[in-house]
Amino acid sequence: MDEDYEDDRFSDAIRILLLIAAVADDLDGVAQTSAPDNAVAVLHAESRLQKLDFWLRNPDYLADELLNDYERSNEDVLLDLAGTILDSDEPEVCAIPMLRYLFGAFEALDRTLSVLVAPRLLVVTHRRSAQRVLQDTYYLTAKGRAVATQAVEQFPELRWYTERALLVKALADGTGHSALALRRRQYLQRDYAETPLGEIIPSIADRTRTRLARLRAATDEGTAA
């Protein structure tokens, strides 16, 4: 087995664990009765996980969506958050490109998830019809939550994933919980939507930095006036 491949799979597993730990919904009493043993939180649908992972893996697209929300709300915190991303080299250093498929950004997660499922950090269940899987559900276990917390404590550089995943969660909560709502929002991005099937979705870092500068200038003019 190629050592780089194994390192990549482990890195992907850590990212997915920290993402799910940040965005999954805590189980209430009713949901707990039908959940696997030791489950503490749940995230429904692989398609939703893929959409959330896209924003985590592409800080330039995340920042551009923050700017979209800023233009709708004029909340300065959104402009500041986008600036935190775009004023750094985060869009270049932290980007993990994804391919575009028929329903948007996608990467097969089976091998990555196996790293988390084997030690029961996650439990994945499948709702099926006679022909196919209708929905995957991802349960974070108490052990998985503990490992996610411990990983960030031992390796502070991983805190970036949690911080950005919480931004992703806030963005998704404002968009709608369904994968369809997230997909529709991501397809409003021209560069995303126009990427040919099977090709890498391109960076929009330069365009988004230009947009940030324009919005900052407009804000400064408004303050001066």
Number of C-alpha atoms within 10 A of each C-alpha: 5 6 8 9 10 12 11 12 18 17 13 18 19 21 21 23 24 26 24 27 28 21 22 18 15 16 16 10 8 8 13 16 10 9 16 15 12 17 24 22 25 24 19 19 16 18 20 20 22 22 23 25 22 25 24 28 20 23 27 26 24 24 28 23 21 22 24 14 16 19 14 9 10 13 12 11 11 19 22 17 16 23 18 13 19 22 11 10 13 15 22 14 9 15 17 14 16 20 18 21 16 9 13 23 27 19 13 9 15 9 13 20 22 16 18 20 18 10 11 18 22 29 23 18 14 13 10 11 9 6 6 9 10 12 15 18 17 23 30 29 21 17 16 26 21 12 17 22 15 12 16 16 12 10 9 10 10 16 16 14 21 22 14 19 25 18 20 25 20 12 18 21 13 11 14 12 13 14 20 14 14 22 18 14 15 21 15 10 14 10 15 20 16 12 16 14 15 14 13 15 22 16 18 19 21 12 11 19 19 12 14 21 12 12 16 15 12 12 15 11 10 9 8 7 6
